[in-house]
């Protein structure tokens, strides 16, 4: 691999910027640009910062702190040099240009992490966790990324791989070495081992929905009839005036989206047009969009005016509000005014968007609703929480299908060759999660476990 360089801190001005160089010539490149009264980078101890200056020929660009990380004890597994300079846009760019002229190539996006993976410093789940950690917008997202970066998911995947390898190795050995005294072991014990693997896969798959919510946020749609206080609720939850509030029905025609952190949950709040019977084509389009948002929502905050009679929004529902949903929290706004008697038996949350009364109770209800629907694994102090992403989910689904097929094949007594093929597919699918699909592992396991050729 060639030697790469890039600015490792975000663009823009700041107190400090960091440039990273990685590759076989990283330290040599640093020797060409870094000047110090003491020692050159090639003479420095690893992980010890040295004060010096960056020179472009005879031009002093900046005073910097330089650190050398010698392979393999570095992030990428290669020789790495990090330069901490002043955080001006121009000086940072000038130092990067100098590094490129001195023998480095510009790094591609994600190339440092890619090299860390290729050099076995990280598995794929840990590499993905780095971006999750950077983009985390809530405590739950931060902890999920930290757990994955620590290798929690990778450990569970490798344990599954080991179990699948053991099963496959046994069947392969029975097929390929019939002269050896190896039992096919296709009875209840093997089925129990396959069932245990399936349960582990399905347990991981069950975390996919929670993982999506943690990473992307809970899509929370604010819905209800006109003038119920939907936009006022959005503003109240945000803590500032984001949506236009008017007594004129139909003010909100399109959706309006903002994000907040509530009780550790990242909520993507979507304000929608008021739902009612209408012949106005523009308003109807807004209503259609509102209904589509409801259909795609993870949580619905259904806002009604508590001073008005409890009745269906649409006249053709036969007395029943057909837009009710189990993911819905019913909210009665305007609790600072006399409530209509028809709501007396309702268990709705009473709030006043004007005064803020009841908003705390609403936040508690949202937290309880989400915890009940998606679990509270991240609220526990115990480690080991896993929340898979869409790629992991796809791999595990394929793994479940092929493991299930292997299990059914054993039950039906089909040829061991077909069972082995299904297990190979499951092993490959699971291995994709961490980036390990090497069949040499299987060969090593066969010979070490069964002592073939004794």
Secondary structure, 3 states (H helix, E strand, C coil): CCCEEEECCCCCCEEEEEEEEECCCHHHHHHHHEECCCCCHHHCCCCCCEEEEEEECCEEEEEEEEEEECCCCCCCCCCEEEEEEEECHHHHHHHHHHHHHCCCEECCCCHHHHHHHHCCCCCHHHHHHHHHHHHCCCHHHHHHHHHHHCCHHHHHHHHHHHHHHHHHHHHHHHHHCCCCCCCCCCCHHHHHHHHHHHHHHHHHHCCHHHHHHHHHCEEEEEECCCCCCHHHHHHHHHCCCCCCCCCCCCCCCCCEEEEEEECCEEEEEEECCCCCCCCCHHHHHHHHHHHHHHHCCCEEEEEEECCCCCCCCCHHHCCCCCCCCCCEEEEEECCCCCCCHHHCCCCCEECCCCCCCCHHHHHHHHHHHHHHHHCCHHHCCCCCCCCCCHHHHHHHHHHHHHHHHHHHHHHHCCCHHHHHHHHHHHHHHHHHHHCCCCCHHHHHHHHHHHCCCC
